[in-house]
Amino acid sequence: MAQVSLEVPAALVAPLRESLVLLYHATAESLHLALRAHAERGASLDGIHEHRARLAELDAMLDRVGWRTGPAPGELEIGGPADLLHDAVYGALIDAGERLAAALTSAWRGERPVEDVRATAREVIALDRLMGRVHRDG
């Protein structure tokens, strides 16, 4: 599995953190289910080891971006397996796209300023560029 290193602009740290936390939660839940299957039915330990390895990688990434919410102090570098960084950036991109759709609807109705739409659109574009770097380097 290819390792990738990304320079993450400060404005993208929080959305990337949120995506990593969601991946961590899903992986922890999968580990729990694999442990239960092993205990109840004697299922293989292979899945357990895979989930534990993924949790360790996610933990290292979250240590790098910071577990606490709030703005990042600045740009930072994060590294890890290309597939895991892909999943994290992709999750943040999906979330930003959904927020862009909501902002467009609100702006069209006159409930939000157009600048909110532009700011969210810039975030979508920046995340897309970050995804491009994952694909190029991974």
Number of C-alpha atoms within 10 A of each C-alpha: 9 9 14 20 16 16 12 18 16 14 16 21 23 20 21 22 25 18 21 25 18 14 19 20 13 14 19 16 13 16 20 14 14 20 18 13 15 15 11 9 9 10 14 13 12 9 16 19 13 13 20 15 13 19 19 13 17 22 16 15 21 19 13 14 22 15 15 11 12 10 12 17 10 11 14 15 12 18 16 18 17 19 15 21 26 20 15 22 23 18 20 25 23 14 15 20 18 14 16 21 14 14 23 21 14 16 16 12 10 10 11 14 14 14 11 15 20 14 13 20 19 14 20 22 15 17 26 16 12 22 20 14 16 21 14 10 13 16
